[in-house]
Amino acid sequence: QVQLVESGGGSVQAGGSLRLSCAASGYTVSSSCMAWFRQRPGNEREGVAFIFGRGNTNHHDSVKGRFTISQDNAKNSVYLQMNSLEPEDSAMYYCAAARFPIPSMCLRAPAASFGYWGQGTQVTVS
């Protein structure tokens, strides 16, 4: 049974930092597309950052230079380091996993392409 468990969310002042973690079980992150999505009330879920293979990553334009996705294969986990947080970053953040026939499809895959999701962790920036 696949489980993705997020942690690390919380409340922070603008300009602060948070590090989100996603621990996977029943699923190998090193051979998968892993991603972080976020969803604000009334909005669709949007992709924030994607990673596959040996450090191939993509970040949404709104977070480039501030957020960094990474993974630790030994811990079977994915992380999202968020710096210089802004109030607009406030949202529920979700970890997601999928496999694609062409791995590079990962980098811009829509939410509907991901079959496994965590329960989400709330980030509030004031």
C-alpha positions as CSV (number, residue, x, y, z in Angstrom):
1,Q,0.0,0.0,0.0
2,V,1.4,3.3,-1.1
3,Q,1.5,6.1,1.5
4,L,2.9,9.6,1.2
5,V,3.1,11.5,4.5
6,E,3.8,15.2,4.5
7,S,5.2,17.2,7.5
8,G,6.8,20.5,8.1
9,G,4.0,23.0,7.5
10,G,3.1,25.8,9.8
11,S,2.7,29.5,10.3
12,V,5.6,31.9,9.5
13,Q,6.1,35.6,8.9
14,A,6.8,36.9,5.4
15,G,10.4,36.5,4.6
16,G,10.7,33.3,6.7
17,S,11.5,29.7,5.7
18,L,10.0,26.3,6.0
19,R,11.0,22.9,4.9
20,L,8.4,20.4,3.9
21,S,9.1,16.7,4.0
22,C,7.3,13.8,2.3
23,A,8.0,10.3,3.5
24,A,7.0,7.6,1.1
25,S,6.2,3.9,1.9
26,G,5.2,1.2,-0.6
27,Y,6.8,3.3,-3.3
28,T,10.3,4.1,-4.4
29,V,10.9,7.8,-5.0
30,S,14.2,7.3,-6.8
31,S,12.4,5.6,-9.7
32,S,9.4,7.9,-9.8
33,C,8.2,11.4,-10.6
34,M,7.7,13.2,-7.3
35,A,6.1,16.6,-7.0
36,W,4.8,19.2,-4.7
37,F,1.4,20.9,-5.4
38,R,-0.4,23.6,-3.5
39,Q,-4.0,24.6,-3.4
40,R,-5.5,27.8,-2.1
41,P,-9.2,28.0,-1.2
42,G,-11.3,28.3,-4.3
43,N,-8.4,27.6,-6.6
44,E,-7.2,24.6,-8.5
45,R,-4.3,22.6,-7.4
46,E,-1.1,23.9,-9.0
47,G,2.3,22.3,-9.5
48,V,5.0,24.0,-7.4
49,A,8.1,21.7,-8.0
50,F,8.9,18.4,-9.7
51,I,11.8,16.0,-9.5
52,F,12.8,12.7,-11.2
53,G,15.8,10.7,-11.7
54,R,19.2,12.1,-10.6
55,G,18.2,15.6,-9.6
56,N,16.2,16.6,-12.7
57,T,13.9,19.3,-11.4
58,N,11.5,22.0,-12.4
59,H,10.0,24.8,-10.4
60,H,7.0,27.0,-11.0
61,D,8.0,30.5,-12.1
62,S,6.5,32.0,-9.0
63,V,8.8,30.1,-6.7
64,K,12.0,30.0,-8.8
65,G,15.0,31.2,-6.7
66,R,13.0,30.8,-3.5
67,F,11.9,27.1,-3.3
68,T,14.0,24.0,-4.0
69,I,12.8,20.5,-4.3
70,S,15.2,17.6,-3.4
71,Q,15.1,14.0,-2.6
72,D,16.9,11.6,-0.3
73,N,16.8,8.1,-1.8
74,A,18.2,6.5,1.3
75,K,15.3,7.9,3.3
76,N,12.8,7.4,0.4
77,S,11.7,11.0,1.0
78,V,11.2,14.2,-0.9
79,Y,11.6,17.7,0.5
80,L,10.6,21.3,-0.4
81,Q,12.8,24.0,1.0
82,M,10.9,27.2,1.0
83,N,12.7,30.5,1.6
84,S,11.7,34.1,1.4
85,L,8.1,33.1,1.9
86,E,5.3,35.5,0.8
87,P,1.7,35.7,1.9
88,E,0.7,34.5,-1.6
89,D,2.5,31.2,-0.8
90,S,-0.1,30.4,1.9
91,A,-1.9,27.2,0.8
92,M,-2.3,23.5,1.5
93,Y,0.8,21.8,0.2
94,Y,0.5,18.2,-1.2
95,C,3.2,15.6,-2.1
96,A,2.4,13.6,-5.1
97,A,3.9,10.6,-7.0
98,A,3.6,9.1,-10.4
99,R,5.4,7.2,-13.1
100,F,5.5,8.3,-16.7
101,P,6.5,6.3,-19.9
102,I,8.9,9.2,-20.7
103,P,10.5,10.4,-17.5
104,S,10.8,14.0,-18.6
105,M,7.0,14.2,-18.8
106,C,7.3,14.6,-15.0
107,L,8.5,18.1,-15.1
108,R,5.3,19.7,-16.3
109,A,2.7,17.1,-15.4
110,P,-0.7,18.3,-14.3
111,A,-2.3,17.2,-11.1
112,A,-4.6,14.8,-12.8
113,S,-1.6,12.7,-13.9
114,F,-0.6,11.9,-10.4
115,G,-2.1,8.8,-8.9
116,Y,-0.8,9.0,-5.3
117,W,-1.2,11.9,-2.9
118,G,-0.4,12.7,0.6
119,Q,-2.9,14.2,3.0
120,G,-1.5,17.7,2.8
121,T,0.2,20.1,5.2
122,Q,-0.9,23.7,5.7
123,V,1.5,26.6,5.1
124,T,0.4,30.1,6.3
125,V,2.5,33.2,5.7
126,S,1.5,36.5,7.3
